[in-house]
């Protein structure tokens, strides 16, 4: 992920694009770490680039209290609610379940399925189309704000252009 993001943004940079928003479609922390590392490398390489990384879990914290019970998970309340809006025909709520696997502390797993039965982390039974609509509306507003912030920014001070080409 790190190399892919670095390569794609580097290509965009070579075409004159100076404002880039990275939007991971997964709520996992590993993807965010990869994008953070890529962003740091890109900032060193290209002094006049403005970057932003959208952190969807941070945006979810702005929902009114009580809308969702669990902001994190996999195929749980949040992701299933969003799917009920975007691809309702692919959601089988009658098969929705709840699972709270116990991940070992500090251990990197090669196969998380070994501690999960359904693949769900959270409670998909709490999902609803209305919750998904609220989340998507919030995502659109927050991401639009980030784009507007980048568009209004000048290149970082003290940097005239690419540090290396």
TIVO-2410 file (N, C-alpha, C; in nm, 3 decimals):
# residues 165
REC num residu      c1      c2      c3 atome chaine
REC   1      X   0.083  -0.119   0.000     N      A
REC   1      X   0.000   0.000   0.000    CA      A
REC   1      X   0.087   0.125   0.000     C      A
REC   2      X   0.193   0.121   0.081     N      A
REC   2      X   0.282   0.238   0.088    CA      A
REC   2      X   0.343   0.267  -0.048     C      A
REC   3      X   0.397   0.166  -0.113     N      A
REC   3      X   0.461   0.185  -0.244    CA      A
REC   3      X   0.359   0.228  -0.348     C      A
REC   4      X   0.242   0.168  -0.346     N      A
REC   4      X   0.139   0.203  -0.443    CA      A
REC   4      X   0.098   0.350  -0.428     C      A
REC   5      X   0.072   0.392  -0.305     N      A
REC   5      X   0.033   0.532  -0.282    CA      A
REC   5      X   0.144   0.627  -0.325     C      A
REC   6      X   0.268   0.593  -0.290     N      A
REC   6      X   0.382   0.678  -0.326    CA      A
REC   6      X   0.395   0.688  -0.478     C      A
REC   7      X   0.381   0.577  -0.548     N      A
REC   7      X   0.392   0.577  -0.694    CA      A
REC   7      X   0.279   0.656  -0.759     C      A
REC   8      X   0.157   0.635  -0.714     N      A
REC   8      X   0.043   0.705  -0.775    CA      A
REC   8      X   0.053   0.855  -0.752     C      A
REC   9      X   0.080   0.895  -0.628     N      A
REC   9      X   0.089   1.039  -0.599    CA      A
REC   9      X   0.210   1.099  -0.670     C      A
REC  10      X   0.320   1.025  -0.678     N      A
REC  10      X   0.437   1.073  -0.753    CA      A
REC  10      X   0.404   1.096  -0.899     C      A
REC  11      X   0.324   1.007  -0.957     N      A
REC  11      X   0.282   1.024  -1.096    CA      A
REC  11      X   0.192   1.146  -1.111     C      A
REC  12      X   0.099   1.163  -1.018     N      A
REC  12      X   0.013   1.282  -1.022    CA      A
REC  12      X   0.095   1.410  -1.009     C      A
REC  13      X   0.195   1.405  -0.921     N      A
REC  13      X   0.283   1.520  -0.902    CA      A
REC  13      X   0.355   1.554  -1.033     C      A
REC  14      X   0.404   1.452  -1.103     N      A
REC  14      X   0.477   1.476  -1.228    CA      A
REC  14      X   0.387   1.538  -1.335     C      A
REC  15      X   0.255   1.527  -1.316     N      A
REC  15      X   0.160   1.584  -1.410    CA      A
REC  15      X   0.109   1.722  -1.364     C      A
REC  16      X   0.170   1.773  -1.255     N      A
REC  16      X   0.137   1.908  -1.210    CA      A
REC  16      X   0.039   1.917  -1.095     C      A
REC  17      X  -0.008   1.806  -1.046     N      A
REC  17      X  -0.103   1.809  -0.934    CA      A
REC  17      X  -0.027   1.831  -0.805     C      A
REC  18      X  -0.071   1.929  -0.726     N      A
REC  18      X  -0.001   1.964  -0.603    CA      A
REC  18      X  -0.086   1.945  -0.477     C      A
REC  19      X  -0.216   1.922  -0.493     N      A
REC  19      X  -0.304   1.896  -0.380    CA      A
REC  19      X  -0.360   1.755  -0.394     C      A
REC  20      X  -0.335   1.672  -0.294     N      A
REC  20      X  -0.379   1.533  -0.302    CA      A
REC  20      X  -0.444   1.493  -0.170     C      A
REC  21      X  -0.561   1.431  -0.182     N      A
REC  21      X  -0.632   1.377  -0.067    CA      A
REC  21      X  -0.630   1.225  -0.082     C      A
REC  22      X  -0.578   1.158   0.019     N      A
REC  22      X  -0.576   1.013   0.022    CA      A
REC  22      X  -0.695   0.967   0.105     C      A
REC  23      X  -0.777   0.882   0.047     N      A
REC  23      X  -0.899   0.835   0.113    CA      A
REC  23      X  -0.900   0.683   0.116     C      A
REC  24      X  -0.854   0.626   0.226     N      A
REC  24      X  -0.858   0.479   0.235    CA      A
REC  24      X  -1.002   0.431   0.249     C      A
REC  25      X  -1.034   0.324   0.181     N      A
REC  25      X  -1.169   0.271   0.188    CA      A
REC  25      X  -1.185   0.165   0.295     C      A
REC  26      X  -1.086   0.151   0.379     N      A
REC  26      X  -1.088   0.049   0.484    CA      A
REC  26      X  -1.064   0.119   0.616     C      A
REC  27      X  -1.128   0.072   0.721     N      A
REC  27      X  -1.115   0.138   0.850    CA      A
REC  27      X  -0.995   0.088   0.930     C      A
REC  28      X  -0.920  -0.006   0.876     N      A
REC  28      X  -0.809  -0.065   0.951    CA      A
REC  28      X  -0.691   0.029   0.968     C      A
REC  29      X  -0.622   0.013   1.079     N      A
REC  29      X  -0.509   0.100   1.111    CA      A
REC  29      X  -0.387   0.072   1.023     C      A
REC  30      X  -0.371  -0.050   0.976     N      A
REC  30      X  -0.253  -0.082   0.894    CA      A
REC  30      X  -0.252   0.002   0.766     C      A
REC  31      X  -0.368   0.023   0.707     N      A
REC  31      X  -0.375   0.104   0.586    CA      A
REC  31      X  -0.340   0.248   0.616     C      A
REC  32      X  -0.385   0.299   0.729     N      A
REC  32      X  -0.353   0.437   0.765    CA      A
REC  32      X  -0.204   0.454   0.791     C      A
REC  33      X  -0.142   0.357   0.856     N      A
REC  33      X   0.002   0.364   0.880    CA      A
REC  33      X   0.076   0.367   0.747     C      A
REC  34      X   0.036   0.282   0.653     N      A
REC  34      X   0.100   0.280   0.521    CA      A
REC  34      X   0.088   0.414   0.451     C      A
REC  35      X  -0.030   0.474   0.458     N      A
REC  35      X  -0.050   0.604   0.394    CA      A
REC  35      X   0.028   0.715   0.464     C      A
REC  36      X   0.037   0.708   0.596     N      A
REC  36      X   0.117   0.806   0.671    CA      A
REC  36      X   0.264   0.798   0.627     C      A
REC  37      X   0.317   0.678   0.617     N      A
REC  37      X   0.457   0.661   0.576    CA      A
REC  37      X   0.477   0.711   0.433     C      A
REC  38      X   0.383   0.681   0.347     N      A
REC  38      X   0.390   0.729   0.209    CA      A
REC  38      X   0.388   0.882   0.205     C      A
REC  39      X   0.298   0.941   0.283     N      A
REC  39      X   0.286   1.087   0.285    CA      A
REC  39      X   0.415   1.152   0.333     C      A
REC  40      X   0.478   1.097   0.435     N      A
REC  40      X   0.604   1.153   0.485    CA      A
REC  40      X   0.712   1.146   0.377     C      A
REC  41      X   0.718   1.034   0.306     N      A
REC  41      X   0.816   1.020   0.198    CA      A
REC  41      X   0.789   1.120   0.087     C      A
REC  42      X   0.662   1.137   0.051     N      A
REC  42      X   0.625   1.231  -0.055    CA      A
REC  42      X   0.656   1.375  -0.017     C      A
REC  43      X   0.633   1.411   0.109     N      A
REC  43      X   0.663   1.547   0.154    CA      A
REC  43      X   0.813   1.575   0.148     C      A
REC  44      X   0.894   1.475   0.178     N      A
REC  44      X   1.039   1.493   0.168    CA      A
REC  44      X   1.083   1.505   0.023     C      A
REC  45      X   1.020   1.429  -0.062     N      A
REC  45      X   1.057   1.424  -0.203    CA      A
REC  45      X   1.009   1.547  -0.281     C      A
REC  46      X   0.891   1.594  -0.248     N      A
REC  46      X   0.829   1.704  -0.322    CA      A
REC  46      X   0.790   1.815  -0.224     C      A
REC  47      X   0.870   1.917  -0.219     N      A
REC  47      X   0.849   2.022  -0.119    CA      A
REC  47      X   0.727   2.107  -0.138     C      A
REC  48      X   0.668   2.107  -0.255     N      A
REC  48      X   0.555   2.196  -0.280    CA      A
REC  48      X   0.423   2.121  -0.296     C      A
REC  49      X   0.412   2.006  -0.229     N      A
REC  49      X   0.289   1.929  -0.236    CA      A
REC  49      X   0.211   1.945  -0.106     C      A
REC  50      X   0.080   1.951  -0.118     N      A
REC  50      X  -0.009   1.953  -0.002    CA      A
REC  50      X  -0.082   1.818   0.001     C      A
REC  51      X  -0.075   1.751   0.114     N      A
REC  51      X  -0.137   1.619   0.128    CA      A
REC  51      X  -0.234   1.617   0.245     C      A
REC  52      X  -0.336   1.537   0.231     N      A
REC  52      X  -0.428   1.511   0.342    CA      A
REC  52      X  -0.463   1.363   0.339     C      A
REC  53      X  -0.481   1.305   0.455     N      A
REC  53      X  -0.527   1.167   0.467    CA      A
REC  53      X  -0.658   1.170   0.543     C      A
REC  54      X  -0.761   1.119   0.481     N      A
REC  54      X  -0.892   1.114   0.543    CA      A
REC  54      X  -0.894   0.994   0.639     C      A
REC  55      X  -0.928   1.021   0.762     N      A
REC  55      X  -0.937   0.915   0.863    CA      A
REC  55      X  -1.085   0.897   0.897     C      A
REC  56      X  -1.148   0.803   0.830     N      A
REC  56      X  -1.291   0.783   0.847    CA      A
REC  56      X  -1.332   0.756   0.992     C      A
REC  57      X  -1.254   0.680   1.070     N      A
REC  57      X  -1.293   0.662   1.211    CA      A
REC  57      X  -1.300   0.794   1.288     C      A
REC  58      X  -1.213   0.888   1.254     N      A
REC  58      X  -1.217   1.019   1.321    CA      A
REC  58      X  -1.344   1.095   1.282     C      A
REC  59      X  -1.384   1.082   1.157     N      A
REC  59      X  -1.507   1.149   1.113    CA      A
REC  59      X  -1.628   1.088   1.183     C      A
REC  60      X  -1.628   0.956   1.200     N      A
REC  60      X  -1.741   0.890   1.265    CA      A
REC  60      X  -1.763   0.942   1.407     C      A
REC  61      X  -1.659   0.989   1.471     N      A
REC  61      X  -1.673   1.043   1.607    CA      A
REC  61      X  -1.760   1.168   1.610     C      A
REC  62      X  -1.783   1.229   1.494     N      A
REC  62      X  -1.864   1.351   1.487    CA      A
REC  62      X  -2.013   1.322   1.474     C      A
REC  63      X  -2.050   1.196   1.463     N      A
REC  63      X  -2.192   1.162   1.459    CA      A
REC  63      X  -2.255   1.193   1.595     C      A
REC  64      X  -2.381   1.228   1.597     N      A
REC  64      X  -2.446   1.250   1.726    CA      A
REC  64      X  -2.438   1.124   1.813     C      A
REC  65      X  -2.425   1.146   1.941     N      A
REC  65      X  -2.416   1.033   2.034    CA      A
REC  65      X  -2.540   0.945   2.021     C      A
REC  66      X  -2.515   0.816   2.023     N      A
REC  66      X  -2.625   0.720   2.016    CA      A
REC  66      X  -2.659   0.672   1.877     C      A
REC  67      X  -2.602   0.734   1.772     N      A
REC  67      X  -2.632   0.689   1.636    CA      A
REC  67      X  -2.571   0.552   1.612     C      A
REC  68      X  -2.444   0.538   1.648     N      A
REC  68      X  -2.379   0.407   1.634    CA      A
REC  68      X  -2.320   0.368   1.769     C      A
REC  69      X  -2.317   0.238   1.791     N      A
REC  69      X  -2.261   0.187   1.916    CA      A
REC  69      X  -2.114   0.155   1.905     C      A
REC  70      X  -2.069   0.123   1.784     N      A
REC  70      X  -1.931   0.080   1.765    CA      A
REC  70      X  -1.873   0.142   1.638     C      A
REC  71      X  -1.782   0.237   1.651     N      A
REC  71      X  -1.728   0.302   1.532    CA      A
REC  71      X  -1.628   0.215   1.455     C      A
REC  72      X  -1.576   0.113   1.518     N      A
REC  72      X  -1.475   0.030   1.452    CA      A
REC  72      X  -1.528  -0.111   1.438     C      A
REC  73      X  -1.474  -0.182   1.344     N      A
REC  73      X  -1.514  -0.320   1.325    CA      A
REC  73      X  -1.496  -0.359   1.180     C      A
REC  74      X  -1.539  -0.478   1.150     N      A
REC  74      X  -1.530  -0.529   1.013    CA      A
REC  74      X  -1.664  -0.593   0.980     C      A
REC  75      X  -1.733  -0.536   0.884     N      A
REC  75      X  -1.865  -0.585   0.843    CA      A
REC  75      X  -1.965  -0.578   0.958     C      A
REC  76      X  -1.941  -0.486   1.051     N      A
REC  76      X  -2.031  -0.468   1.165    CA      A
REC  76      X  -2.134  -0.361   1.137     C      A
REC  77      X  -2.169  -0.288   1.240     N      A
REC  77      X  -2.274  -0.188   1.231    CA      A
REC  77      X  -2.245  -0.080   1.127     C      A
REC  78      X  -2.124  -0.025   1.128     N      A
REC  78      X  -2.089   0.086   1.040    CA      A
REC  78      X  -2.085   0.041   0.893     C      A
REC  79      X  -2.004  -0.056   0.863     N      A
REC  79      X  -1.986  -0.097   0.724    CA      A
REC  79      X  -2.114  -0.155   0.665     C      A
REC  80      X  -2.190  -0.230   0.744     N      A
REC  80      X  -2.316  -0.285   0.694    CA      A
REC  80      X  -2.418  -0.175   0.669     C      A
REC  81      X  -2.423  -0.075   0.757     N      A
REC  81      X  -2.514   0.039   0.736    CA      A
REC  81      X  -2.481   0.112   0.606     C      A
REC  82      X  -2.354   0.132   0.579     N      A
REC  82      X  -2.313   0.199   0.456    CA      A
REC  82      X  -2.350   0.114   0.334     C      A
REC  83      X  -2.329  -0.015   0.344     N      A
REC  83      X  -2.364  -0.104   0.233    CA      A
REC  83      X  -2.515  -0.106   0.208     C      A
REC  84      X  -2.595  -0.089   0.314     N      A
REC  84      X  -2.741  -0.084   0.296    CA      A
REC  84      X  -2.784   0.036   0.211     C      A
REC  85      X  -2.701   0.139   0.207     N      A
REC  85      X  -2.729   0.255   0.122    CA      A
REC  85      X  -2.671   0.235  -0.018     C      A
REC  86      X  -2.545   0.194  -0.024     N      A
REC  86      X  -2.475   0.187  -0.152    CA      A
REC  86      X  -2.512   0.064  -0.236     C      A
REC  87      X  -2.524  -0.050  -0.172     N      A
REC  87      X  -2.549  -0.176  -0.243    CA      A
REC  87      X  -2.650  -0.261  -0.165     C      A
REC  88      X  -2.771  -0.211  -0.146     N      A
REC  88      X  -2.867  -0.283  -0.063    CA      A
REC  88      X  -2.897  -0.425  -0.112     C      A
REC  89      X  -2.888  -0.445  -0.241     N      A
REC  89      X  -2.918  -0.577  -0.297    CA      A
REC  89      X  -2.815  -0.683  -0.255     C      A
REC  90      X  -2.698  -0.638  -0.209     N      A
REC  90      X  -2.593  -0.731  -0.168    CA      A
REC  90      X  -2.595  -0.761  -0.018     C      A
REC  91      X  -2.682  -0.694   0.057     N      A
REC  91      X  -2.687  -0.713   0.202    CA      A
REC  91      X  -2.801  -0.808   0.237     C      A
REC  92      X  -2.768  -0.908   0.315     N      A
REC  92      X  -2.869  -1.005   0.361    CA      A
REC  92      X  -2.882  -0.990   0.512     C      A
REC  93      X  -2.966  -0.895   0.552     N      A
REC  93      X  -2.980  -0.866   0.695    CA      A
REC  93      X  -3.029  -0.987   0.774     C      A
REC  94      X  -3.101  -1.078   0.711     N      A
REC  94      X  -3.146  -1.197   0.781    CA      A
REC  94      X  -3.029  -1.287   0.823     C      A
REC  95      X  -2.912  -1.264   0.762     N      A
REC  95      X  -2.792  -1.341   0.798    CA      A
REC  95      X  -2.696  -1.260   0.885     C      A
REC  96      X  -2.734  -1.137   0.916     N      A
REC  96      X  -2.648  -1.051   0.999    CA      A
REC  96      X  -2.627  -1.116   1.135     C      A
REC  97      X  -2.507  -1.098   1.186     N      A
REC  97      X  -2.473  -1.159   1.314    CA      A
REC  97      X  -2.382  -1.065   1.393     C      A
REC  98      X  -2.346  -1.110   1.508     N      A
REC  98      X  -2.259  -1.033   1.597    CA      A
REC  98      X  -2.143  -1.123   1.637     C      A
REC  99      X  -2.024  -1.065   1.633     N      A
REC  99      X  -1.907  -1.141   1.678    CA      A
REC  99      X  -1.806  -1.044   1.737     C      A
REC 100      X  -1.747  -1.082   1.846     N      A
REC 100      X  -1.645  -1.000   1.914    CA      A
REC 100      X  -1.523  -1.088   1.941     C      A
REC 101      X  -1.446  -1.117   1.836     N      A
REC 101      X  -1.330  -1.203   1.857    CA      A
REC 101      X  -1.227  -1.137   1.948     C      A
REC 102      X  -1.154  -1.219   2.017     N      A
REC 102      X  -1.051  -1.169   2.108    CA      A
REC 102      X  -0.915  -1.181   2.039     C      A
REC 103      X  -0.866  -1.067   1.994     N      A
REC 103      X  -0.736  -1.066   1.927    CA      A
REC 103      X  -0.625  -1.065   2.033     C      A
REC 104      X  -0.522  -1.145   2.013     N      A
REC 104      X  -0.412  -1.144   2.111    CA      A
REC 104      X  -0.337  -1.011   2.108     C      A
REC 105      X  -0.304  -0.961   2.225     N      A
REC 105      X  -0.230  -0.835   2.234    CA      A
REC 105      X  -0.091  -0.850   2.175     C      A
REC 106      X  -0.051  -0.753   2.097     N      A
REC 106      X   0.085  -0.739   2.045    CA      A
REC 106      X   0.124  -0.844   1.940     C      A
REC 107      X   0.036  -0.935   1.907     N      A
REC 107      X   0.069  -1.041   1.813    CA      A
REC 107      X   0.016  -1.005   1.675     C      A
REC 108      X   0.100  -1.018   1.575     N      A
REC 108      X   0.059  -0.997   1.437    CA      A
REC 108      X   0.013  -1.132   1.383     C      A
REC 109      X  -0.112  -1.137   1.342     N      A
REC 109      X  -0.168  -1.262   1.293    CA      A
REC 109      X  -0.148  -1.275   1.143     C      A
REC 110      X  -0.120  -1.396   1.099     N      A
REC 110      X  -0.111  -1.421   0.956    CA      A
REC 110      X  -0.248  -1.454   0.898     C      A
REC 111      X  -0.339  -1.502   0.984     N      A
REC 111      X  -0.472  -1.537   0.939    CA      A
REC 111      X  -0.572  -1.508   1.050     C      A
REC 112      X  -0.638  -1.392   1.042     N      A
REC 112      X  -0.733  -1.354   1.148    CA      A
REC 112      X  -0.853  -1.446   1.150     C      A
REC 113      X  -0.876  -1.521   1.043     N      A
REC 113      X  -0.989  -1.614   1.041    CA      A
REC 113      X  -0.973  -1.724   1.146     C      A
REC 114      X  -0.851  -1.743   1.191     N      A
REC 114      X  -0.829  -1.848   1.291    CA      A
REC 114      X  -0.895  -1.815   1.425     C      A
REC 115      X  -0.929  -1.688   1.448     N      A
REC 115      X  -0.995  -1.651   1.573    CA      A
REC 115      X  -1.135  -1.594   1.550     C      A
REC 116      X  -1.183  -1.605   1.427     N      A
REC 116      X  -1.315  -1.551   1.393    CA      A
REC 116      X  -1.397  -1.661   1.325     C      A
REC 117      X  -1.526  -1.661   1.352     N      A
REC 117      X  -1.615  -1.757   1.285    CA      A
REC 117      X  -1.679  -1.697   1.161     C      A
REC 118      X  -1.729  -1.575   1.173     N      A
REC 118      X  -1.807  -1.514   1.065    CA      A
REC 118      X  -1.730  -1.416   0.978     C      A
REC 119      X  -1.619  -1.366   1.029     N      A
REC 119      X  -1.548  -1.259   0.960    CA      A
REC 119      X  -1.595  -1.122   1.004     C      A
REC 120      X  -1.696  -1.119   1.089     N      A
REC 120      X  -1.750  -0.994   1.140    CA      A
REC 120      X  -1.680  -0.958   1.270     C      A
REC 121      X  -1.646  -0.832   1.281     N      A
REC 121      X  -1.599  -0.778   1.409    CA      A
REC 121      X  -1.699  -0.669   1.444     C      A
REC 122      X  -1.789  -0.700   1.535     N      A
REC 122      X  -1.891  -0.605   1.573    CA      A
REC 122      X  -2.029  -0.667   1.563     C      A
REC 123      X  -2.129  -0.580   1.548     N      A
REC 123      X  -2.267  -0.626   1.549    CA      A
REC 123      X  -2.340  -0.574   1.426     C      A
REC 124      X  -2.344  -0.657   1.323     N      A
REC 124      X  -2.411  -0.619   1.198    CA      A
REC 124      X  -2.562  -0.611   1.214     C      A
REC 125      X  -2.616  -0.671   1.318     N      A
REC 125      X  -2.761  -0.667   1.339    CA      A
REC 125      X  -2.810  -0.527   1.374     C      A
REC 126      X  -2.721  -0.440   1.416     N      A
REC 126      X  -2.758  -0.302   1.451    CA      A
REC 126      X  -2.755  -0.208   1.330     C      A
REC 127      X  -2.719  -0.260   1.215     N      A
REC 127      X  -2.708  -0.176   1.095    CA      A
REC 127      X  -2.845  -0.131   1.046     C      A
REC 128      X  -2.847  -0.012   0.986     N      A
REC 128      X  -2.970   0.037   0.923    CA      A
REC 128      X  -2.934   0.130   0.808     C      A
REC 129      X  -3.026   0.139   0.716     N      A
REC 129      X  -3.008   0.231   0.603    CA      A
REC 129      X  -2.997   0.375   0.653     C      A
REC 130      X  -3.079   0.412   0.749     N      A
REC 130      X  -3.076   0.550   0.801    CA      A
REC 130      X  -2.940   0.584   0.860     C      A
REC 131      X  -2.881   0.492   0.936     N      A
REC 131      X  -2.748   0.515   0.991    CA      A
REC 131      X  -2.647   0.533   0.877     C      A
REC 132      X  -2.658   0.449   0.775     N      A
REC 132      X  -2.568   0.460   0.660    CA      A
REC 132      X  -2.581   0.593   0.590     C      A
REC 133      X  -2.703   0.642   0.575     N      A
REC 133      X  -2.724   0.773   0.512    CA      A
REC 133      X  -2.660   0.884   0.595     C      A
REC 134      X  -2.675   0.876   0.726     N      A
REC 134      X  -2.616   0.978   0.813    CA      A
REC 134      X  -2.463   0.976   0.802     C      A
REC 135      X  -2.405   0.857   0.799     N      A
REC 135      X  -2.259   0.846   0.789    CA      A
REC 135      X  -2.209   0.899   0.655     C      A
REC 136      X  -2.275   0.860   0.547     N      A
REC 136      X  -2.231   0.905   0.415    CA      A
REC 136      X  -2.245   1.056   0.400     C      A
REC 137      X  -2.353   1.113   0.452     N      A
REC 137      X  -2.369   1.260   0.449    CA      A
REC 137      X  -2.255   1.327   0.525     C      A
REC 138      X  -2.222   1.273   0.641     N      A
REC 138      X  -2.113   1.329   0.721    CA      A
REC 138      X  -1.979   1.315   0.648     C      A
REC 139      X  -1.955   1.199   0.587     N      A
REC 139      X  -1.831   1.179   0.512    CA      A
REC 139      X  -1.818   1.281   0.400     C      A
REC 140      X  -1.925   1.300   0.323     N      A
REC 140      X  -1.922   1.396   0.212    CA      A
REC 140      X  -1.890   1.536   0.263     C      A
REC 141      X  -1.956   1.578   0.369     N      A
REC 141      X  -1.933   1.713   0.422    CA      A
REC 141      X  -1.790   1.729   0.473     C      A
REC 142      X  -1.743   1.634   0.549     N      A
REC 142      X  -1.609   1.644   0.607    CA      A
REC 142      X  -1.501   1.637   0.500     C      A
REC 143      X  -1.516   1.548   0.403     N      A
REC 143      X  -1.417   1.536   0.296    CA      A
REC 143      X  -1.418   1.661   0.210     C      A
REC 144      X  -1.535   1.718   0.185     N      A
REC 144      X  -1.543   1.845   0.110    CA      A
REC 144      X  -1.468   1.955   0.184     C      A
REC 145      X  -1.481   1.958   0.315     N      A
REC 145      X  -1.408   2.058   0.394    CA      A
REC 145      X  -1.257   2.041   0.380     C      A
REC 146      X  -1.211   1.917   0.380     N      A
REC 146      X  -1.067   1.892   0.366    CA      A
REC 146      X  -1.019   1.938   0.228     C      A
REC 147      X  -1.095   1.908   0.125     N      A
REC 147      X  -1.058   1.950  -0.011    CA      A
REC 147      X  -1.051   2.102  -0.017     C      A
REC 148      X  -1.148   2.171   0.041     N      A
REC 148      X  -1.147   2.317   0.041    CA      A
REC 148      X  -1.026   2.371   0.118     C      A
REC 149      X  -0.989   2.307   0.228     N      A
REC 149      X  -0.871   2.349   0.303    CA      A
REC 149      X  -0.746   2.337   0.217     C      A
REC 150      X  -0.731   2.226   0.146     N      A
REC 150      X  -0.613   2.208   0.061    CA      A
REC 150      X  -0.611   2.309  -0.052     C      A
REC 151      X  -0.725   2.333  -0.112     N      A
REC 151      X  -0.730   2.428  -0.223    CA      A
REC 151      X  -0.691   2.568  -0.180     C      A
REC 152      X  -0.714   2.601  -0.055     N      A
REC 152      X  -0.681   2.733  -0.005    CA      A
REC 152      X  -0.540   2.746   0.047     C      A
REC 153      X  -0.466   2.637   0.051     N      A
REC 153      X  -0.330   2.639   0.105    CA      A
REC 153      X  -0.228   2.673  -0.002     C      A
REC 154      X  -0.130   2.747   0.038     N      A
REC 154      X  -0.014   2.771  -0.048    CA      A
REC 154      X   0.083   2.655  -0.025     C      A
REC 155      X   0.180   2.637  -0.114     N      A
REC 155      X   0.282   2.534  -0.087    CA      A
REC 155      X   0.349   2.561   0.047     C      A
REC 156      X   0.397   2.457   0.113     N      A
REC 156      X   0.463   2.477   0.243    CA      A
REC 156      X   0.573   2.582   0.233     C      A
REC 157      X   0.582   2.669   0.335     N      A
REC 157      X   0.679   2.777   0.337    CA      A
REC 157      X   0.821   2.725   0.343     C      A
REC 158      X   0.908   2.800   0.276     N      A
REC 158      X   1.049   2.767   0.278    CA      A
REC 158      X   1.087   2.657   0.182     C      A
REC 159      X   0.990   2.614   0.103     N      A
REC 159      X   1.017   2.507   0.006    CA      A
REC 159      X   0.977   2.559  -0.130     C      A
REC 160      X   1.066   2.560  -0.221     N      A
REC 160      X   1.038   2.620  -0.351    CA      A
REC 160      X   0.990   2.521  -0.456     C      A
REC 161      X   1.015   2.395  -0.437     N      A
REC 161      X   0.977   2.297  -0.539    CA      A
REC 161      X   1.025   2.162  -0.498     C      A
REC 162      X   1.034   2.073  -0.594     N      A
REC 162      X   1.075   1.938  -0.563    CA      A
REC 162      X   1.213   1.932  -0.497     C      A
REC 163      X   1.221   1.855  -0.391     N      A
REC 163      X   1.349   1.834  -0.325    CA      A
REC 163      X   1.440   1.748  -0.410     C      A
REC 164      X   1.377   1.658  -0.485     N      A
REC 164      X   1.452   1.575  -0.579    CA      A
REC 164      X   1.356   1.535  -0.691     C      A
REC 165      X   1.409   1.499  -0.801     N      A
REC 165      X   1.322   1.460  -0.912    CA      A
REC 165      X   1.353   1.322  -0.960     C      A
***
